């Protein structure tokens, strides 16, 4: 991670509204006195410019109080040759991360068939094979060694269908993931991965924002 200062971008000016109409609770969530909390994580650069890094709702602390920025991480892991789409989740009760991965079929199938030693098995069945999921986790651990983050993806759940194919509401119009909806769908799979790390997790409370 960069050593430059980071934090939530707060703005104040005469043009900023004073609050939501007849919604004091929502106003209290957004305003800190005269300051508007944007929900954006920004970085202060050496030349005094600001860079928007991610949204606060996409930042979770792990059990060692390391802030994990999910969107940049997902972009990083999406560069792996076997990954089409990925959703990473972090628990404040666990050190490492877990992920739901939609593999890139054309590169994944021959790779996975070699893992299990059977060239007749198709894409859907390969995604259900735990040996393949474990091998994918190892691949992503190796890939993660190229990042500066001290934590890695320790367990993977493979999904043969695109998130938007499962439910169009899982993606925004710009194809960004609606994280909370996808987490709810994979509740049991994610809980199972954390259980392997001896970390119980209740996704009803241990989640990021519900966008």
Secondary structure by P-SEA (a helix, b strand, c coil): cccccccccccccccccccccccaaaaaaccccccccccbbbbbccccccccccccccccccccccccccaaaaaaaaaccccccbbbbbbccccbbbbbbbcccaaaaaaaaaaaccccccaaaaaacaaaaaaaaaaaaaaaccccccccccbbbbbccccccccccccccccccaaaaaaaaaaaaaaaaaaaacccccccccccccc
